[in-house]
Amino acid sequence: APIVDAWWEWSEPNQFVVLSHTFDRLAIPLDRLHPWLGSDASKLEQFEIDPDGSFIHWPHADAHFGWEQLRYLVDPAAVEAAKARNARYNRQYGEAIRRLRDSRGLKQTEIAGLTSRHVRRIESGEVPATRSALVALAGSHQMPIDEYLQALAGKRACVR
């Protein structure tokens, strides 16, 4: 959700209020922002809203928060839903990696630069595929990374 306005309310409880383009209002208690921003009120007041509303930036802490990140600070259900989406995505992506590897007749032990355990964890969705892991997988498939990612996209479409 694009952020159109934000302000501090310095009455108990002290909170940072964010307004979306649909006039949804999100109030974040100061204590939820302390770990990232500190507690110096003069510095907290010096924030910038990105021109397209994607995030709020506090230069003193080099901290950027979008609507969803701010929502996660106050809504435990949103955090759990995001974790579930990430886990589902990692499983689908891992399954696509496994399908492509199988279709090429490669074994998990034949992926140069990755242990078979790491490949197994990626393919099961237990861990996400990092850029370096994808480069290693592409190399073992004798494919440029962009071609490998395109092939994965086709395999991932089959998994959904």
CNS distance restraints for C-alpha pairs under 8 A (distance, minus, plus):
assign (resid   1 and name CA) (resid  20 and name CA) 6.08 0.50 0.50
assign (resid   1 and name CA) (resid  21 and name CA) 6.97 0.50 0.50
assign (resid   1 and name CA) (resid  54 and name CA) 7.60 0.50 0.50
assign (resid   1 and name CA) (resid  67 and name CA) 6.04 0.50 0.50
assign (resid   1 and name CA) (resid  68 and name CA) 7.81 0.50 0.50
assign (resid   2 and name CA) (resid  20 and name CA) 5.69 0.50 0.50
assign (resid   2 and name CA) (resid  21 and name CA) 5.83 0.50 0.50
assign (resid   2 and name CA) (resid  52 and name CA) 7.13 0.50 0.50
assign (resid   2 and name CA) (resid  53 and name CA) 4.58 0.50 0.50
assign (resid   2 and name CA) (resid  54 and name CA) 5.48 0.50 0.50
assign (resid   2 and name CA) (resid  55 and name CA) 7.82 0.50 0.50
assign (resid   2 and name CA) (resid  67 and name CA) 7.20 0.50 0.50
assign (resid   3 and name CA) (resid  18 and name CA) 6.91 0.50 0.50
assign (resid   3 and name CA) (resid  19 and name CA) 5.91 0.50 0.50
assign (resid   3 and name CA) (resid  20 and name CA) 4.58 0.50 0.50
assign (resid   3 and name CA) (resid  21 and name CA) 6.22 0.50 0.50
assign (resid   3 and name CA) (resid  49 and name CA) 7.41 0.50 0.50
assign (resid   3 and name CA) (resid  53 and name CA) 4.46 0.50 0.50
assign (resid   3 and name CA) (resid  54 and name CA) 6.42 0.50 0.50
assign (resid   3 and name CA) (resid  55 and name CA) 6.90 0.50 0.50
assign (resid   3 and name CA) (resid  56 and name CA) 7.99 0.50 0.50
assign (resid   3 and name CA) (resid  66 and name CA) 7.88 0.50 0.50
assign (resid   3 and name CA) (resid  67 and name CA) 6.82 0.50 0.50
assign (resid   4 and name CA) (resid  18 and name CA) 7.87 0.50 0.50
assign (resid   4 and name CA) (resid  19 and name CA) 5.86 0.50 0.50
assign (resid   4 and name CA) (resid  20 and name CA) 5.50 0.50 0.50
assign (resid   4 and name CA) (resid  21 and name CA) 5.68 0.50 0.50
assign (resid   4 and name CA) (resid  49 and name CA) 7.82 0.50 0.50
assign (resid   4 and name CA) (resid  53 and name CA) 6.02 0.50 0.50
assign (resid   5 and name CA) (resid  18 and name CA) 5.97 0.50 0.50
assign (resid   5 and name CA) (resid  19 and name CA) 5.16 0.50 0.50
assign (resid   5 and name CA) (resid  20 and name CA) 7.15 0.50 0.50
assign (resid   5 and name CA) (resid  49 and name CA) 7.55 0.50 0.50
assign (resid   6 and name CA) (resid  16 and name CA) 7.24 0.50 0.50
assign (resid   6 and name CA) (resid  17 and name CA) 5.47 0.50 0.50
assign (resid   6 and name CA) (resid  18 and name CA) 4.32 0.50 0.50
assign (resid   6 and name CA) (resid  19 and name CA) 6.03 0.50 0.50
assign (resid   6 and name CA) (resid  49 and name CA) 7.88 0.50 0.50
assign (resid   7 and name CA) (resid  16 and name CA) 5.91 0.50 0.50
assign (resid   7 and name CA) (resid  17 and name CA) 5.39 0.50 0.50
assign (resid   7 and name CA) (resid  18 and name CA) 6.74 0.50 0.50
assign (resid   8 and name CA) (resid  14 and name CA) 7.49 0.50 0.50
assign (resid   8 and name CA) (resid  15 and name CA) 5.93 0.50 0.50
assign (resid   8 and name CA) (resid  16 and name CA) 4.54 0.50 0.50
assign (resid   8 and name CA) (resid  17 and name CA) 6.07 0.50 0.50
assign (resid   8 and name CA) (resid  45 and name CA) 7.23 0.50 0.50
assign (resid   9 and name CA) (resid  14 and name CA) 5.79 0.50 0.50
assign (resid   9 and name CA) (resid  15 and name CA) 5.40 0.50 0.50
assign (resid   9 and name CA) (resid  16 and name CA) 6.23 0.50 0.50
assign (resid   9 and name CA) (resid  17 and name CA) 7.16 0.50 0.50
assign (resid  10 and name CA) (resid  14 and name CA) 4.81 0.50 0.50
assign (resid  10 and name CA) (resid  15 and name CA) 6.74 0.50 0.50
assign (resid  11 and name CA) (resid  15 and name CA) 7.90 0.50 0.50
assign (resid  13 and name CA) (resid  29 and name CA) 6.86 0.50 0.50
assign (resid  13 and name CA) (resid  30 and name CA) 7.94 0.50 0.50
assign (resid  14 and name CA) (resid  29 and name CA) 6.05 0.50 0.50
assign (resid  14 and name CA) (resid  30 and name CA) 5.63 0.50 0.50
assign (resid  15 and name CA) (resid  27 and name CA) 6.11 0.50 0.50
assign (resid  15 and name CA) (resid  28 and name CA) 5.31 0.50 0.50
assign (resid  15 and name CA) (resid  29 and name CA) 4.25 0.50 0.50
assign (resid  15 and name CA) (resid  30 and name CA) 5.01 0.50 0.50
assign (resid  16 and name CA) (resid  27 and name CA) 5.65 0.50 0.50
assign (resid  16 and name CA) (resid  28 and name CA) 5.10 0.50 0.50
assign (resid  16 and name CA) (resid  29 and name CA) 6.37 0.50 0.50
assign (resid  16 and name CA) (resid  30 and name CA) 6.62 0.50 0.50
assign (resid  17 and name CA) (resid  25 and name CA) 6.86 0.50 0.50
assign (resid  17 and name CA) (resid  26 and name CA) 5.60 0.50 0.50
assign (resid  17 and name CA) (resid  27 and name CA) 4.44 0.50 0.50
assign (resid  17 and name CA) (resid  28 and name CA) 6.32 0.50 0.50
assign (resid  18 and name CA) (resid  25 and name CA) 5.76 0.50 0.50
assign (resid  18 and name CA) (resid  26 and name CA) 5.14 0.50 0.50
assign (resid  18 and name CA) (resid  27 and name CA) 6.48 0.50 0.50
assign (resid  19 and name CA) (resid  23 and name CA) 5.64 0.50 0.50
assign (resid  19 and name CA) (resid  24 and name CA) 5.68 0.50 0.50
assign (resid  19 and name CA) (resid  25 and name CA) 4.74 0.50 0.50
assign (resid  19 and name CA) (resid  26 and name CA) 6.49 0.50 0.50
assign (resid  20 and name CA) (resid  24 and name CA) 5.16 0.50 0.50
assign (resid  20 and name CA) (resid  25 and name CA) 6.59 0.50 0.50
assign (resid  20 and name CA) (resid  67 and name CA) 8.00 0.50 0.50
assign (resid  26 and name CA) (resid  71 and name CA) 7.16 0.50 0.50
assign (resid  28 and name CA) (resid  32 and name CA) 6.75 0.50 0.50
assign (resid  28 and name CA) (resid  33 and name CA) 7.56 0.50 0.50
assign (resid  28 and name CA) (resid  70 and name CA) 7.21 0.50 0.50
assign (resid  28 and name CA) (resid  73 and name CA) 7.07 0.50 0.50
assign (resid  28 and name CA) (resid  74 and name CA) 6.35 0.50 0.50
assign (resid  29 and name CA) (resid  33 and name CA) 7.17 0.50 0.50
assign (resid  30 and name CA) (resid  34 and name CA) 6.24 0.50 0.50
assign (resid  31 and name CA) (resid  35 and name CA) 7.83 0.50 0.50
assign (resid  32 and name CA) (resid  73 and name CA) 6.29 0.50 0.50
assign (resid  32 and name CA) (resid  74 and name CA) 7.79 0.50 0.50
assign (resid  33 and name CA) (resid  37 and name CA) 5.93 0.50 0.50
assign (resid  33 and name CA) (resid  38 and name CA) 7.48 0.50 0.50
assign (resid  33 and name CA) (resid  73 and name CA) 7.99 0.50 0.50
assign (resid  34 and name CA) (resid  38 and name CA) 4.62 0.50 0.50
assign (resid  34 and name CA) (resid  39 and name CA) 5.89 0.50 0.50
assign (resid  36 and name CA) (resid  61 and name CA) 6.98 0.50 0.50
assign (resid  36 and name CA) (resid  63 and name CA) 6.91 0.50 0.50
assign (resid  37 and name CA) (resid  44 and name CA) 6.98 0.50 0.50
assign (resid  37 and name CA) (resid  58 and name CA) 7.53 0.50 0.50
assign (resid  37 and name CA) (resid  60 and name CA) 7.92 0.50 0.50
assign (resid  37 and name CA) (resid  61 and name CA) 5.75 0.50 0.50
assign (resid  37 and name CA) (resid  63 and name CA) 7.25 0.50 0.50
assign (resid  38 and name CA) (resid  44 and name CA) 7.88 0.50 0.50
assign (resid  39 and name CA) (resid  44 and name CA) 7.25 0.50 0.50
assign (resid  40 and name CA) (resid  44 and name CA) 6.24 0.50 0.50
assign (resid  41 and name CA) (resid  45 and name CA) 6.19 0.50 0.50
assign (resid  42 and name CA) (resid  46 and name CA) 6.94 0.50 0.50
assign (resid  43 and name CA) (resid  47 and name CA) 7.98 0.50 0.50
assign (resid  43 and name CA) (resid  58 and name CA) 7.98 0.50 0.50
assign (resid  43 and name CA) (resid  60 and name CA) 6.73 0.50 0.50
assign (resid  44 and name CA) (resid  58 and name CA) 7.20 0.50 0.50
assign (resid  46 and name CA) (resid  58 and name CA) 6.47 0.50 0.50
assign (resid  46 and name CA) (resid  59 and name CA) 7.57 0.50 0.50
assign (resid  47 and name CA) (resid  56 and name CA) 6.68 0.50 0.50
assign (resid  47 and name CA) (resid  57 and name CA) 5.50 0.50 0.50
assign (resid  47 and name CA) (resid  58 and name CA) 4.58 0.50 0.50
assign (resid  47 and name CA) (resid  59 and name CA) 6.90 0.50 0.50
assign (resid  48 and name CA) (resid  56 and name CA) 5.60 0.50 0.50
assign (resid  48 and name CA) (resid  57 and name CA) 5.14 0.50 0.50
assign (resid  48 and name CA) (resid  58 and name CA) 6.55 0.50 0.50
assign (resid  49 and name CA) (resid  53 and name CA) 6.12 0.50 0.50
assign (resid  49 and name CA) (resid  54 and name CA) 7.82 0.50 0.50
assign (resid  49 and name CA) (resid  55 and name CA) 6.10 0.50 0.50
assign (resid  49 and name CA) (resid  56 and name CA) 4.50 0.50 0.50
assign (resid  49 and name CA) (resid  57 and name CA) 6.35 0.50 0.50
assign (resid  50 and name CA) (resid  54 and name CA) 5.91 0.50 0.50
assign (resid  50 and name CA) (resid  55 and name CA) 5.50 0.50 0.50
assign (resid  50 and name CA) (resid  56 and name CA) 6.02 0.50 0.50
assign (resid  50 and name CA) (resid  57 and name CA) 7.27 0.50 0.50
assign (resid  54 and name CA) (resid  66 and name CA) 5.78 0.50 0.50
assign (resid  54 and name CA) (resid  67 and name CA) 7.54 0.50 0.50
assign (resid  55 and name CA) (resid  64 and name CA) 6.11 0.50 0.50
assign (resid  55 and name CA) (resid  65 and name CA) 5.18 0.50 0.50
assign (resid  55 and name CA) (resid  66 and name CA) 4.06 0.50 0.50
assign (resid  55 and name CA) (resid  67 and name CA) 6.83 0.50 0.50
assign (resid  56 and name CA) (resid  64 and name CA) 5.55 0.50 0.50
assign (resid  56 and name CA) (resid  65 and name CA) 5.30 0.50 0.50
assign (resid  56 and name CA) (resid  66 and name CA) 6.32 0.50 0.50
assign (resid  57 and name CA) (resid  62 and name CA) 6.92 0.50 0.50
assign (resid  57 and name CA) (resid  63 and name CA) 5.61 0.50 0.50
assign (resid  57 and name CA) (resid  64 and name CA) 4.53 0.50 0.50
assign (resid  57 and name CA) (resid  65 and name CA) 6.66 0.50 0.50
assign (resid  58 and name CA) (resid  62 and name CA) 5.72 0.50 0.50
assign (resid  58 and name CA) (resid  63 and name CA) 5.28 0.50 0.50
assign (resid  58 and name CA) (resid  64 and name CA) 6.66 0.50 0.50
assign (resid  59 and name CA) (resid  63 and name CA) 6.74 0.50 0.50
assign (resid  65 and name CA) (resid  69 and name CA) 5.63 0.50 0.50
assign (resid  65 and name CA) (resid  70 and name CA) 6.14 0.50 0.50
assign (resid  66 and name CA) (resid  70 and name CA) 6.26 0.50 0.50
assign (resid  67 and name CA) (resid  71 and name CA) 6.09 0.50 0.50
assign (resid  68 and name CA) (resid  72 and name CA) 6.17 0.50 0.50
assign (resid  69 and name CA) (resid  73 and name CA) 6.76 0.50 0.50
assign (resid  70 and name CA) (resid  74 and name CA) 7.22 0.50 0.50
assign (resid  71 and name CA) (resid  75 and name CA) 5.82 0.50 0.50
assign (resid  71 and name CA) (resid  78 and name CA) 7.18 0.50 0.50
assign (resid  72 and name CA) (resid  76 and name CA) 6.46 0.50 0.50
assign (resid  72 and name CA) (resid  78 and name CA) 5.89 0.50 0.50
assign (resid  72 and name CA) (resid  79 and name CA) 5.38 0.50 0.50
assign (resid  75 and name CA) (resid  79 and name CA) 6.75 0.50 0.50
assign (resid  76 and name CA) (resid  80 and name CA) 6.39 0.50 0.50
assign (resid  77 and name CA) (resid  81 and name CA) 6.14 0.50 0.50
assign (resid  78 and name CA) (resid  82 and name CA) 6.14 0.50 0.50
assign (resid  79 and name CA) (resid  83 and name CA) 6.22 0.50 0.50
assign (resid  80 and name CA) (resid  84 and name CA) 6.18 0.50 0.50
assign (resid  81 and name CA) (resid  85 and name CA) 6.23 0.50 0.50
assign (resid  82 and name CA) (resid  86 and name CA) 6.14 0.50 0.50
assign (resid  83 and name CA) (resid  87 and name CA) 6.08 0.50 0.50
assign (resid  84 and name CA) (resid  88 and name CA) 6.12 0.50 0.50
assign (resid  85 and name CA) (resid  89 and name CA) 6.08 0.50 0.50
assign (resid  86 and name CA) (resid  90 and name CA) 6.04 0.50 0.50
assign (resid  87 and name CA) (resid  91 and name CA) 6.20 0.50 0.50
assign (resid  87 and name CA) (resid 125 and name CA) 6.83 0.50 0.50
assign (resid  87 and name CA) (resid 126 and name CA) 7.82 0.50 0.50
assign (resid  88 and name CA) (resid  92 and name CA) 6.23 0.50 0.50
assign (resid  88 and name CA) (resid 125 and name CA) 7.87 0.50 0.50
assign (resid  89 and name CA) (resid  93 and name CA) 5.98 0.50 0.50
assign (resid  89 and name CA) (resid 125 and name CA) 7.92 0.50 0.50
assign (resid  90 and name CA) (resid  94 and name CA) 5.83 0.50 0.50
assign (resid  90 and name CA) (resid 122 and name CA) 7.79 0.50 0.50
assign (resid  90 and name CA) (resid 124 and name CA) 7.95 0.50 0.50
assign (resid  90 and name CA) (resid 125 and name CA) 4.50 0.50 0.50
assign (resid  90 and name CA) (resid 126 and name CA) 7.27 0.50 0.50
assign (resid  90 and name CA) (resid 127 and name CA) 7.09 0.50 0.50
assign (resid  90 and name CA) (resid 128 and name CA) 5.65 0.50 0.50
assign (resid  90 and name CA) (resid 129 and name CA) 7.91 0.50 0.50
assign (resid  91 and name CA) (resid  95 and name CA) 6.02 0.50 0.50
assign (resid  91 and name CA) (resid 123 and name CA) 7.11 0.50 0.50
assign (resid  91 and name CA) (resid 124 and name CA) 5.85 0.50 0.50
assign (resid  91 and name CA) (resid 125 and name CA) 3.90 0.50 0.50
assign (resid  91 and name CA) (resid 126 and name CA) 7.41 0.50 0.50
assign (resid  92 and name CA) (resid  96 and name CA) 6.26 0.50 0.50
assign (resid  92 and name CA) (resid 125 and name CA) 7.29 0.50 0.50
assign (resid  92 and name CA) (resid 156 and name CA) 6.37 0.50 0.50
assign (resid  92 and name CA) (resid 159 and name CA) 6.16 0.50 0.50
assign (resid  92 and name CA) (resid 160 and name CA) 6.98 0.50 0.50
assign (resid  93 and name CA) (resid  97 and name CA) 6.31 0.50 0.50
assign (resid  93 and name CA) (resid 123 and name CA) 7.53 0.50 0.50
assign (resid  93 and name CA) (resid 125 and name CA) 7.25 0.50 0.50
assign (resid  93 and name CA) (resid 152 and name CA) 7.86 0.50 0.50
assign (resid  93 and name CA) (resid 156 and name CA) 6.13 0.50 0.50
assign (resid  94 and name CA) (resid  98 and name CA) 6.23 0.50 0.50
assign (resid  94 and name CA) (resid 122 and name CA) 5.41 0.50 0.50
assign (resid  94 and name CA) (resid 123 and name CA) 3.73 0.50 0.50
assign (resid  94 and name CA) (resid 124 and name CA) 5.70 0.50 0.50
assign (resid  94 and name CA) (resid 125 and name CA) 5.17 0.50 0.50
assign (resid  94 and name CA) (resid 128 and name CA) 7.76 0.50 0.50
assign (resid  94 and name CA) (resid 129 and name CA) 7.61 0.50 0.50
assign (resid  95 and name CA) (resid  99 and name CA) 6.10 0.50 0.50
assign (resid  95 and name CA) (resid 123 and name CA) 5.47 0.50 0.50
assign (resid  95 and name CA) (resid 124 and name CA) 6.77 0.50 0.50
assign (resid  95 and name CA) (resid 125 and name CA) 7.60 0.50 0.50
assign (resid  95 and name CA) (resid 156 and name CA) 7.35 0.50 0.50
assign (resid  95 and name CA) (resid 159 and name CA) 7.06 0.50 0.50
assign (resid  96 and name CA) (resid 100 and name CA) 6.15 0.50 0.50
assign (resid  96 and name CA) (resid 123 and name CA) 7.82 0.50 0.50
assign (resid  96 and name CA) (resid 152 and name CA) 5.82 0.50 0.50
assign (resid  96 and name CA) (resid 153 and name CA) 7.73 0.50 0.50
assign (resid  96 and name CA) (resid 155 and name CA) 4.92 0.50 0.50
assign (resid  96 and name CA) (resid 156 and name CA) 4.75 0.50 0.50
assign (resid  96 and name CA) (resid 158 and name CA) 7.96 0.50 0.50
assign (resid  96 and name CA) (resid 159 and name CA) 6.83 0.50 0.50
assign (resid  97 and name CA) (resid 101 and name CA) 6.14 0.50 0.50
assign (resid  97 and name CA) (resid 123 and name CA) 6.19 0.50 0.50
assign (resid  97 and name CA) (resid 152 and name CA) 6.37 0.50 0.50
assign (resid  97 and name CA) (resid 155 and name CA) 7.70 0.50 0.50
assign (resid  98 and name CA) (resid 102 and name CA) 6.01 0.50 0.50
assign (resid  98 and name CA) (resid 123 and name CA) 5.60 0.50 0.50
assign (resid  99 and name CA) (resid 103 and name CA) 5.99 0.50 0.50
assign (resid  99 and name CA) (resid 155 and name CA) 6.73 0.50 0.50
assign (resid 100 and name CA) (resid 104 and name CA) 6.33 0.50 0.50
assign (resid 100 and name CA) (resid 151 and name CA) 7.48 0.50 0.50
assign (resid 100 and name CA) (resid 152 and name CA) 6.79 0.50 0.50
assign (resid 100 and name CA) (resid 155 and name CA) 6.71 0.50 0.50
assign (resid 101 and name CA) (resid 105 and name CA) 6.35 0.50 0.50
assign (resid 101 and name CA) (resid 106 and name CA) 5.38 0.50 0.50
assign (resid 101 and name CA) (resid 107 and name CA) 7.26 0.50 0.50
assign (resid 101 and name CA) (resid 141 and name CA) 7.63 0.50 0.50
assign (resid 102 and name CA) (resid 106 and name CA) 5.91 0.50 0.50
assign (resid 102 and name CA) (resid 107 and name CA) 7.37 0.50 0.50
assign (resid 104 and name CA) (resid 141 and name CA) 7.41 0.50 0.50
assign (resid 106 and name CA) (resid 110 and name CA) 6.26 0.50 0.50
assign (resid 106 and name CA) (resid 111 and name CA) 7.81 0.50 0.50
assign (resid 106 and name CA) (resid 141 and name CA) 7.97 0.50 0.50
assign (resid 107 and name CA) (resid 111 and name CA) 7.40 0.50 0.50
assign (resid 108 and name CA) (resid 115 and name CA) 7.85 0.50 0.50
assign (resid 108 and name CA) (resid 116 and name CA) 4.99 0.50 0.50
assign (resid 108 and name CA) (resid 119 and name CA) 6.11 0.50 0.50
assign (resid 108 and name CA) (resid 120 and name CA) 7.12 0.50 0.50
assign (resid 109 and name CA) (resid 115 and name CA) 6.75 0.50 0.50
assign (resid 109 and name CA) (resid 116 and name CA) 4.88 0.50 0.50
assign (resid 110 and name CA) (resid 116 and name CA) 7.96 0.50 0.50
assign (resid 110 and name CA) (resid 140 and name CA) 7.25 0.50 0.50
assign (resid 111 and name CA) (resid 115 and name CA) 7.43 0.50 0.50
assign (resid 111 and name CA) (resid 116 and name CA) 7.51 0.50 0.50
assign (resid 111 and name CA) (resid 119 and name CA) 7.86 0.50 0.50
assign (resid 111 and name CA) (resid 136 and name CA) 6.85 0.50 0.50
assign (resid 111 and name CA) (resid 137 and name CA) 6.15 0.50 0.50
assign (resid 111 and name CA) (resid 140 and name CA) 5.38 0.50 0.50
assign (resid 112 and name CA) (resid 136 and name CA) 6.27 0.50 0.50
assign (resid 112 and name CA) (resid 137 and name CA) 7.61 0.50 0.50
assign (resid 112 and name CA) (resid 139 and name CA) 7.76 0.50 0.50
assign (resid 112 and name CA) (resid 140 and name CA) 6.10 0.50 0.50
assign (resid 113 and name CA) (resid 133 and name CA) 7.93 0.50 0.50
assign (resid 113 and name CA) (resid 136 and name CA) 5.89 0.50 0.50
assign (resid 114 and name CA) (resid 118 and name CA) 6.18 0.50 0.50
assign (resid 114 and name CA) (resid 119 and name CA) 6.55 0.50 0.50
assign (resid 114 and name CA) (resid 133 and name CA) 7.08 0.50 0.50
assign (resid 114 and name CA) (resid 136 and name CA) 7.06 0.50 0.50
assign (resid 115 and name CA) (resid 119 and name CA) 6.37 0.50 0.50
assign (resid 116 and name CA) (resid 120 and name CA) 6.04 0.50 0.50
assign (resid 117 and name CA) (resid 121 and name CA) 6.19 0.50 0.50
assign (resid 118 and name CA) (resid 122 and name CA) 6.21 0.50 0.50
assign (resid 119 and name CA) (resid 123 and name CA) 6.08 0.50 0.50
assign (resid 120 and name CA) (resid 124 and name CA) 6.11 0.50 0.50
assign (resid 121 and name CA) (resid 125 and name CA) 6.25 0.50 0.50
assign (resid 121 and name CA) (resid 126 and name CA) 5.08 0.50 0.50
assign (resid 121 and name CA) (resid 127 and name CA) 5.79 0.50 0.50
assign (resid 122 and name CA) (resid 126 and name CA) 5.99 0.50 0.50
assign (resid 122 and name CA) (resid 127 and name CA) 5.17 0.50 0.50
assign (resid 122 and name CA) (resid 128 and name CA) 5.88 0.50 0.50
assign (resid 122 and name CA) (resid 129 and name CA) 5.85 0.50 0.50
assign (resid 129 and name CA) (resid 133 and name CA) 5.84 0.50 0.50
assign (resid 129 and name CA) (resid 134 and name CA) 6.32 0.50 0.50
assign (resid 130 and name CA) (resid 134 and name CA) 6.21 0.50 0.50
assign (resid 131 and name CA) (resid 135 and name CA) 6.19 0.50 0.50
assign (resid 132 and name CA) (resid 136 and name CA) 6.23 0.50 0.50
assign (resid 133 and name CA) (resid 137 and name CA) 6.13 0.50 0.50
assign (resid 134 and name CA) (resid 138 and name CA) 6.00 0.50 0.50
assign (resid 134 and name CA) (resid 145 and name CA) 7.37 0.50 0.50
assign (resid 135 and name CA) (resid 139 and name CA) 6.11 0.50 0.50
assign (resid 135 and name CA) (resid 145 and name CA) 6.05 0.50 0.50
assign (resid 136 and name CA) (resid 140 and name CA) 6.20 0.50 0.50
assign (resid 137 and name CA) (resid 141 and name CA) 6.24 0.50 0.50
assign (resid 138 and name CA) (resid 142 and name CA) 6.17 0.50 0.50
assign (resid 138 and name CA) (resid 143 and name CA) 5.18 0.50 0.50
assign (resid 138 and name CA) (resid 144 and name CA) 6.21 0.50 0.50
assign (resid 138 and name CA) (resid 145 and name CA) 5.43 0.50 0.50
assign (resid 138 and name CA) (resid 148 and name CA) 5.48 0.50 0.50
assign (resid 139 and name CA) (resid 143 and name CA) 5.84 0.50 0.50
assign (resid 139 and name CA) (resid 144 and name CA) 7.03 0.50 0.50
assign (resid 139 and name CA) (resid 145 and name CA) 7.66 0.50 0.50
assign (resid 141 and name CA) (resid 148 and name CA) 7.82 0.50 0.50
assign (resid 143 and name CA) (resid 147 and name CA) 6.15 0.50 0.50
assign (resid 143 and name CA) (resid 148 and name CA) 5.79 0.50 0.50
assign (resid 144 and name CA) (resid 148 and name CA) 6.20 0.50 0.50
assign (resid 145 and name CA) (resid 149 and name CA) 6.11 0.50 0.50
assign (resid 146 and name CA) (resid 150 and name CA) 6.25 0.50 0.50
assign (resid 147 and name CA) (resid 151 and name CA) 6.22 0.50 0.50
assign (resid 148 and name CA) (resid 152 and name CA) 6.18 0.50 0.50
assign (resid 149 and name CA) (resid 153 and name CA) 6.18 0.50 0.50
assign (resid 150 and name CA) (resid 154 and name CA) 6.54 0.50 0.50
assign (resid 151 and name CA) (resid 155 and name CA) 6.42 0.50 0.50
assign (resid 152 and name CA) (resid 156 and name CA) 5.91 0.50 0.50
assign (resid 153 and name CA) (resid 157 and name CA) 6.27 0.50 0.50
assign (resid 154 and name CA) (resid 158 and name CA) 6.89 0.50 0.50
assign (resid 155 and name CA) (resid 159 and name CA) 6.79 0.50 0.50
assign (resid 156 and name CA) (resid 160 and name CA) 6.82 0.50 0.50
